[in-house]
Amino acid sequence: MLAGLVVAALLAAPARACEPLAELPEAAQVAWVSKVNASAGNDTWLEVVELGKLRELVTRNARDSTRLLRGLGLLRRTQPQRAEYKVTVFEVSRGQLCREMDGEPGTLVAGVPVCAASEQRQGAGVRPAAYTGCGYHTDLGAGVRGLDVLRLRWADAVARGFCVLPLSRLLAEG
């Protein structure tokens, strides 16, 4: 009976409205945050965030790696950090990116198309609990809106080169 009440309450609840997404410049620096041992093949779709926004998140989280990873939706609220992470930085054009969100694939949202189903949630990425369907994640530490999330195919990402650094260096240098 309790389960029936919970389901009824969820069905009666109004759909949550999505907040606006940031317009991206034609050329952008994006970052893929992943475990040190994570790798990607040419057809792997990466989950990336704007590098400048990532740096702001580093500052807001007092340069604490666990809080930062929760902010990115990579660790649950009480989950300890057990692995080392790295940050891979790419310079890409807006046309190489798509937004991981609910909606008609190809529809432009703040200048970037919605990803096709085959481009979404593949490879290393966010925990399902952080997915909002709105093009951004939930900060699993604070329970608030997280960063805008984009998808990028590895083969496209590496076309102009890339830089890999330990997460600890990003935290130390901002």
ChimeraX commands (.cxc) that place a marker at each C-alpha (Angstrom):
marker #1 position 0.00,0.00,0.00 radius 0.5
marker #1 position 2.82,2.39,0.86 radius 0.5
marker #1 position 4.49,1.66,-2.48 radius 0.5
marker #1 position 1.23,2.50,-4.25 radius 0.5
marker #1 position 1.05,5.87,-2.48 radius 0.5
marker #1 position 4.64,6.68,-3.42 radius 0.5
marker #1 position 4.00,5.83,-7.09 radius 0.5
marker #1 position 0.79,7.88,-7.08 radius 0.5
marker #1 position 2.62,10.86,-5.56 radius 0.5
marker #1 position 5.37,10.64,-8.16 radius 0.5
marker #1 position 2.87,10.50,-11.01 radius 0.5
marker #1 position 0.94,13.46,-9.60 radius 0.5
marker #1 position 4.07,15.58,-9.10 radius 0.5
marker #1 position 4.57,18.25,-11.76 radius 0.5
marker #1 position 7.46,17.75,-14.16 radius 0.5
marker #1 position 10.53,19.67,-13.08 radius 0.5
marker #1 position 11.39,22.55,-15.37 radius 0.5
marker #1 position 14.90,22.67,-16.75 radius 0.5
marker #1 position 17.08,25.70,-16.14 radius 0.5
marker #1 position 18.65,27.54,-19.12 radius 0.5
marker #1 position 21.94,26.27,-20.53 radius 0.5
marker #1 position 24.95,28.43,-21.33 radius 0.5
marker #1 position 25.67,29.35,-24.95 radius 0.5
marker #1 position 29.04,27.99,-26.05 radius 0.5
marker #1 position 31.61,29.93,-28.08 radius 0.5
marker #1 position 32.54,28.55,-31.51 radius 0.5
marker #1 position 35.87,27.29,-30.10 radius 0.5
marker #1 position 35.97,25.92,-26.56 radius 0.5
marker #1 position 38.26,24.16,-24.14 radius 0.5
marker #1 position 36.56,21.20,-22.54 radius 0.5
marker #1 position 37.68,18.69,-19.92 radius 0.5
marker #1 position 37.03,14.99,-19.43 radius 0.5
marker #1 position 37.46,13.99,-15.77 radius 0.5
marker #1 position 38.03,10.25,-15.41 radius 0.5
marker #1 position 39.78,7.64,-13.32 radius 0.5
marker #1 position 43.49,7.40,-14.07 radius 0.5
marker #1 position 43.09,3.96,-15.64 radius 0.5
marker #1 position 40.13,4.96,-17.86 radius 0.5
marker #1 position 40.76,4.83,-21.60 radius 0.5
marker #1 position 38.76,5.54,-24.73 radius 0.5
marker #1 position 38.70,4.25,-28.29 radius 0.5
marker #1 position 38.02,6.31,-31.41 radius 0.5
marker #1 position 34.25,5.74,-31.27 radius 0.5
marker #1 position 33.89,6.31,-27.50 radius 0.5
marker #1 position 31.72,9.25,-26.51 radius 0.5
marker #1 position 33.20,11.26,-23.63 radius 0.5
marker #1 position 31.28,13.31,-21.13 radius 0.5
marker #1 position 32.95,16.72,-20.93 radius 0.5
marker #1 position 32.46,20.08,-19.22 radius 0.5
marker #1 position 33.78,23.51,-20.10 radius 0.5
marker #1 position 37.27,23.93,-18.62 radius 0.5
marker #1 position 36.56,27.42,-17.28 radius 0.5
marker #1 position 33.43,26.17,-15.48 radius 0.5
marker #1 position 35.41,23.24,-14.07 radius 0.5
marker #1 position 37.99,25.68,-12.67 radius 0.5
marker #1 position 35.19,27.68,-11.04 radius 0.5
marker #1 position 33.86,24.46,-9.49 radius 0.5
marker #1 position 37.35,23.69,-8.15 radius 0.5
marker #1 position 37.41,27.08,-6.40 radius 0.5
marker #1 position 33.84,26.72,-5.04 radius 0.5
marker #1 position 34.73,23.32,-3.59 radius 0.5
marker #1 position 37.84,24.64,-1.80 radius 0.5
marker #1 position 40.14,22.56,-4.03 radius 0.5
marker #1 position 38.88,19.37,-2.39 radius 0.5
marker #1 position 38.93,16.40,-4.80 radius 0.5
marker #1 position 36.09,14.45,-3.18 radius 0.5
marker #1 position 33.79,17.48,-3.13 radius 0.5
marker #1 position 34.74,18.25,-6.74 radius 0.5
marker #1 position 33.97,14.69,-7.89 radius 0.5
marker #1 position 30.59,14.84,-6.12 radius 0.5
marker #1 position 29.97,18.16,-7.85 radius 0.5
marker #1 position 30.59,16.46,-11.19 radius 0.5
marker #1 position 28.24,13.60,-10.32 radius 0.5
marker #1 position 31.07,11.06,-10.22 radius 0.5
marker #1 position 30.73,10.23,-6.50 radius 0.5
marker #1 position 27.58,9.91,-4.40 radius 0.5
marker #1 position 27.15,12.15,-1.35 radius 0.5
marker #1 position 28.66,9.75,1.19 radius 0.5
marker #1 position 30.87,7.76,-1.16 radius 0.5
marker #1 position 34.59,8.13,-0.41 radius 0.5
marker #1 position 37.09,8.71,-3.19 radius 0.5
marker #1 position 38.95,5.43,-3.65 radius 0.5
marker #1 position 40.62,6.00,-7.02 radius 0.5
marker #1 position 42.92,8.61,-8.47 radius 0.5
marker #1 position 41.50,10.81,-11.24 radius 0.5
marker #1 position 42.91,12.67,-14.21 radius 0.5
marker #1 position 41.73,15.59,-16.31 radius 0.5
marker #1 position 42.08,15.46,-20.10 radius 0.5
marker #1 position 41.73,18.85,-21.79 radius 0.5
marker #1 position 40.73,19.30,-25.44 radius 0.5
marker #1 position 40.25,22.33,-27.68 radius 0.5
marker #1 position 37.21,21.71,-29.87 radius 0.5
marker #1 position 34.72,23.48,-32.05 radius 0.5
marker #1 position 31.11,23.76,-30.96 radius 0.5
marker #1 position 30.11,21.63,-33.97 radius 0.5
marker #1 position 31.91,18.59,-32.51 radius 0.5
marker #1 position 29.79,18.61,-29.34 radius 0.5
marker #1 position 26.28,17.54,-28.44 radius 0.5
marker #1 position 24.18,17.93,-25.31 radius 0.5
marker #1 position 23.29,14.85,-23.29 radius 0.5
marker #1 position 19.67,15.60,-22.51 radius 0.5
marker #1 position 16.11,14.57,-23.16 radius 0.5
marker #1 position 14.68,15.91,-26.40 radius 0.5
marker #1 position 14.60,15.44,-30.13 radius 0.5
marker #1 position 18.11,14.50,-31.37 radius 0.5
marker #1 position 19.67,17.26,-33.44 radius 0.5
marker #1 position 17.53,20.04,-31.94 radius 0.5
marker #1 position 19.75,23.01,-31.13 radius 0.5
marker #1 position 19.77,24.03,-27.47 radius 0.5
marker #1 position 21.90,27.10,-26.72 radius 0.5
marker #1 position 23.77,26.52,-29.99 radius 0.5
marker #1 position 24.57,22.82,-29.48 radius 0.5
marker #1 position 22.46,19.90,-30.78 radius 0.5
marker #1 position 20.84,17.31,-28.51 radius 0.5
marker #1 position 22.75,14.03,-28.76 radius 0.5
marker #1 position 21.33,11.05,-30.59 radius 0.5
marker #1 position 20.50,8.10,-28.34 radius 0.5
marker #1 position 23.62,6.24,-29.56 radius 0.5
marker #1 position 25.80,9.15,-28.37 radius 0.5
marker #1 position 24.39,9.30,-24.85 radius 0.5
marker #1 position 25.60,7.56,-21.70 radius 0.5
marker #1 position 28.35,5.54,-23.35 radius 0.5
marker #1 position 31.82,5.09,-21.92 radius 0.5
marker #1 position 33.00,6.46,-18.60 radius 0.5
marker #1 position 30.71,9.07,-17.23 radius 0.5
marker #1 position 28.36,10.30,-14.61 radius 0.5
marker #1 position 26.37,8.18,-12.20 radius 0.5
marker #1 position 22.72,7.76,-13.22 radius 0.5
marker #1 position 21.64,9.52,-9.98 radius 0.5
marker #1 position 23.17,12.77,-11.25 radius 0.5
marker #1 position 21.49,12.68,-14.69 radius 0.5
marker #1 position 18.73,15.32,-14.97 radius 0.5
marker #1 position 17.74,15.10,-18.64 radius 0.5
marker #1 position 18.28,18.86,-18.81 radius 0.5
marker #1 position 21.83,19.06,-20.19 radius 0.5
marker #1 position 23.41,19.45,-16.76 radius 0.5
marker #1 position 23.99,17.19,-13.78 radius 0.5
marker #1 position 22.98,17.35,-10.17 radius 0.5
marker #1 position 25.83,18.07,-7.79 radius 0.5
marker #1 position 25.59,14.87,-5.71 radius 0.5
marker #1 position 27.34,16.50,-2.76 radius 0.5
marker #1 position 25.18,19.61,-2.40 radius 0.5
marker #1 position 22.06,18.43,-4.22 radius 0.5
marker #1 position 22.01,21.50,-6.48 radius 0.5
marker #1 position 22.33,22.12,-10.21 radius 0.5
marker #1 position 25.72,21.04,-11.49 radius 0.5
marker #1 position 27.71,22.01,-14.57 radius 0.5
marker #1 position 26.41,21.86,-18.13 radius 0.5
marker #1 position 27.43,18.51,-19.62 radius 0.5
marker #1 position 28.40,17.88,-23.21 radius 0.5
marker #1 position 29.33,14.79,-25.21 radius 0.5
marker #1 position 32.28,14.51,-27.56 radius 0.5
marker #1 position 33.60,11.58,-29.59 radius 0.5
marker #1 position 37.23,10.70,-28.76 radius 0.5
marker #1 position 38.34,10.72,-32.41 radius 0.5
marker #1 position 37.02,14.29,-32.80 radius 0.5
marker #1 position 38.39,15.38,-29.42 radius 0.5
marker #1 position 42.00,14.48,-30.18 radius 0.5
marker #1 position 42.14,16.07,-33.66 radius 0.5
marker #1 position 43.86,19.22,-32.30 radius 0.5
marker #1 position 45.80,17.40,-29.57 radius 0.5
marker #1 position 45.11,17.14,-25.87 radius 0.5
marker #1 position 46.70,17.55,-22.47 radius 0.5
marker #1 position 46.40,15.10,-19.56 radius 0.5
marker #1 position 47.12,16.10,-15.99 radius 0.5
marker #1 position 46.47,14.56,-12.59 radius 0.5
marker #1 position 43.37,15.93,-10.87 radius 0.5
marker #1 position 45.64,16.93,-7.98 radius 0.5
marker #1 position 47.48,19.36,-10.27 radius 0.5
marker #1 position 44.23,21.01,-11.40 radius 0.5
marker #1 position 43.27,21.35,-7.74 radius 0.5
marker #1 position 46.65,22.85,-6.83 radius 0.5
marker #1 position 46.90,25.26,-9.76 radius 0.5
marker #1 position 43.25,25.96,-10.49 radius 0.5
marker link #1:1,2 radius 0.2
marker link #1:2,3 radius 0.2
marker link #1:3,4 radius 0.2
marker link #1:4,5 radius 0.2
marker link #1:5,6 radius 0.2
marker link #1:6,7 radius 0.2
marker link #1:7,8 radius 0.2
marker link #1:8,9 radius 0.2
marker link #1:9,10 radius 0.2
marker link #1:10,11 radius 0.2
marker link #1:11,12 radius 0.2
marker link #1:12,13 radius 0.2
marker link #1:13,14 radius 0.2
marker link #1:14,15 radius 0.2
marker link #1:15,16 radius 0.2
marker link #1:16,17 radius 0.2
marker link #1:17,18 radius 0.2
marker link #1:18,19 radius 0.2
marker link #1:19,20 radius 0.2
marker link #1:20,21 radius 0.2
marker link #1:21,22 radius 0.2
marker link #1:22,23 radius 0.2
marker link #1:23,24 radius 0.2
marker link #1:24,25 radius 0.2
marker link #1:25,26 radius 0.2
marker link #1:26,27 radius 0.2
marker link #1:27,28 radius 0.2
marker link #1:28,29 radius 0.2
marker link #1:29,30 radius 0.2
marker link #1:30,31 radius 0.2
marker link #1:31,32 radius 0.2
marker link #1:32,33 radius 0.2
marker link #1:33,34 radius 0.2
marker link #1:34,35 radius 0.2
marker link #1:35,36 radius 0.2
marker link #1:36,37 radius 0.2
marker link #1:37,38 radius 0.2
marker link #1:38,39 radius 0.2
marker link #1:39,40 radius 0.2
marker link #1:40,41 radius 0.2
marker link #1:41,42 radius 0.2
marker link #1:42,43 radius 0.2
marker link #1:43,44 radius 0.2
marker link #1:44,45 radius 0.2
marker link #1:45,46 radius 0.2
marker link #1:46,47 radius 0.2
marker link #1:47,48 radius 0.2
marker link #1:48,49 radius 0.2
marker link #1:49,50 radius 0.2
marker link #1:50,51 radius 0.2
marker link #1:51,52 radius 0.2
marker link #1:52,53 radius 0.2
marker link #1:53,54 radius 0.2
marker link #1:54,55 radius 0.2
marker link #1:55,56 radius 0.2
marker link #1:56,57 radius 0.2
marker link #1:57,58 radius 0.2
marker link #1:58,59 radius 0.2
marker link #1:59,60 radius 0.2
marker link #1:60,61 radius 0.2
marker link #1:61,62 radius 0.2
marker link #1:62,63 radius 0.2
marker link #1:63,64 radius 0.2
marker link #1:64,65 radius 0.2
marker link #1:65,66 radius 0.2
marker link #1:66,67 radius 0.2
marker link #1:67,68 radius 0.2
marker link #1:68,69 radius 0.2
marker link #1:69,70 radius 0.2
marker link #1:70,71 radius 0.2
marker link #1:71,72 radius 0.2
marker link #1:72,73 radius 0.2
marker link #1:73,74 radius 0.2
marker link #1:74,75 radius 0.2
marker link #1:75,76 radius 0.2
marker link #1:76,77 radius 0.2
marker link #1:77,78 radius 0.2
marker link #1:78,79 radius 0.2
marker link #1:79,80 radius 0.2
marker link #1:80,81 radius 0.2
marker link #1:81,82 radius 0.2
marker link #1:82,83 radius 0.2
marker link #1:83,84 radius 0.2
marker link #1:84,85 radius 0.2
marker link #1:85,86 radius 0.2
marker link #1:86,87 radius 0.2
marker link #1:87,88 radius 0.2
marker link #1:88,89 radius 0.2
marker link #1:89,90 radius 0.2
marker link #1:90,91 radius 0.2
marker link #1:91,92 radius 0.2
marker link #1:92,93 radius 0.2
marker link #1:93,94 radius 0.2
marker link #1:94,95 radius 0.2
marker link #1:95,96 radius 0.2
marker link #1:96,97 radius 0.2
marker link #1:97,98 radius 0.2
marker link #1:98,99 radius 0.2
marker link #1:99,100 radius 0.2
marker link #1:100,101 radius 0.2
marker link #1:101,102 radius 0.2
marker link #1:102,103 radius 0.2
marker link #1:103,104 radius 0.2
marker link #1:104,105 radius 0.2
marker link #1:105,106 radius 0.2
marker link #1:106,107 radius 0.2
marker link #1:107,108 radius 0.2
marker link #1:108,109 radius 0.2
marker link #1:109,110 radius 0.2
marker link #1:110,111 radius 0.2
marker link #1:111,112 radius 0.2
marker link #1:112,113 radius 0.2
marker link #1:113,114 radius 0.2
marker link #1:114,115 radius 0.2
marker link #1:115,116 radius 0.2
marker link #1:116,117 radius 0.2
marker link #1:117,118 radius 0.2
marker link #1:118,119 radius 0.2
marker link #1:119,120 radius 0.2
marker link #1:120,121 radius 0.2
marker link #1:121,122 radius 0.2
marker link #1:122,123 radius 0.2
marker link #1:123,124 radius 0.2
marker link #1:124,125 radius 0.2
marker link #1:125,126 radius 0.2
marker link #1:126,127 radius 0.2
marker link #1:127,128 radius 0.2
marker link #1:128,129 radius 0.2
marker link #1:129,130 radius 0.2
marker link #1:130,131 radius 0.2
marker link #1:131,132 radius 0.2
marker link #1:132,133 radius 0.2
marker link #1:133,134 radius 0.2
marker link #1:134,135 radius 0.2
marker link #1:135,136 radius 0.2
marker link #1:136,137 radius 0.2
marker link #1:137,138 radius 0.2
marker link #1:138,139 radius 0.2
marker link #1:139,140 radius 0.2
marker link #1:140,141 radius 0.2
marker link #1:141,142 radius 0.2
marker link #1:142,143 radius 0.2
marker link #1:143,144 radius 0.2
marker link #1:144,145 radius 0.2
marker link #1:145,146 radius 0.2
marker link #1:146,147 radius 0.2
marker link #1:147,148 radius 0.2
marker link #1:148,149 radius 0.2
marker link #1:149,150 radius 0.2
marker link #1:150,151 radius 0.2
marker link #1:151,152 radius 0.2
marker link #1:152,153 radius 0.2
marker link #1:153,154 radius 0.2
marker link #1:154,155 radius 0.2
marker link #1:155,156 radius 0.2
marker link #1:156,157 radius 0.2
marker link #1:157,158 radius 0.2
marker link #1:158,159 radius 0.2
marker link #1:159,160 radius 0.2
marker link #1:160,161 radius 0.2
marker link #1:161,162 radius 0.2
marker link #1:162,163 radius 0.2
marker link #1:163,164 radius 0.2
marker link #1:164,165 radius 0.2
marker link #1:165,166 radius 0.2
marker link #1:166,167 radius 0.2
marker link #1:167,168 radius 0.2
marker link #1:168,169 radius 0.2
marker link #1:169,170 radius 0.2
marker link #1:170,171 radius 0.2
marker link #1:171,172 radius 0.2
marker link #1:172,173 radius 0.2
marker link #1:173,174 radius 0.2
view
